[in-house]
Amino acid sequence: GEKVEQHESTLSVREGDSAVINCTYTDTASSYFPWYKQEAGKSLHFVIDIRSNVDRKQSQRLTVLLDKKAKRFSLHITATQPEDSAIYFCAASTGGNNKLTFGQGTVLSVIP
Amino acid sequence: DPKIIQKPKYLVAVTGSEKILICEQYLGHNAMYWYRQSAKKPLEFMFSYSYQKLMDNQTASSRFQPQSSKKNHLDLQITALKPDDSATYFCASSHRLGGYEQYFGPGTRLTVL
């Protein structure tokens, strides 16, 4: 089955800098790649997604890049703020039954 | 107002007992899911339902039984509880199956003693 690997388990950046979180997946049939944010003790909050028919998607300070050949996708956060500090999860789905396979999570710390 | 309600928020059970986790969504979605998050494993898909029909079951054990009495309800019955079942169980929903954004509920944190 699908495996999603999240490369950075922790990431610390200074406020105002950019942060990049990288994920790889194994199933070439995966076509939907969402990202979720989880703050301490809370649920998952959707932040952005990308589908396989595009290779880039931007929403305000967030950009997702998808490289289907390398089976890799990444989340770029610009002008980071302390409130961006959280655990970020990448996920992949083939779309059929909408089953999301998650990466292990990246703890992002934005230092003021 | 919360759009996905999970009850209870916290649950403590003894080994061998049975519990039901409740999930209701008020987003008008047609697909619902259960996921599990434990200290030992990443977020793990358990079930997907579409229009109250089971579409996918990725749990290895029949001790986990989803129940959908209404279109916007998807409860999770867990029998013969084991300490390894301790986890936070998240209910999620989406407009329908097929690559749509999933919204997650607040979770039920289950501890099995």
Interface residues (C-beta under 8 A of the other chain):
Chain A: S31 Y32 P34 Y36 K42 S43 L44 H45 F46 D49 R51 F89 A91 S93 G95 G96 N97 N98 K99 L100 T101 F102 G103 Q104 G105
Chain B: A31 Y33 Y35 P42 L43 E44 F45 S48 M55 D56 Q58 F90 S94 L97 G98 G99 Y100 E101 Q102 Y103 F104 G105 P106 G107
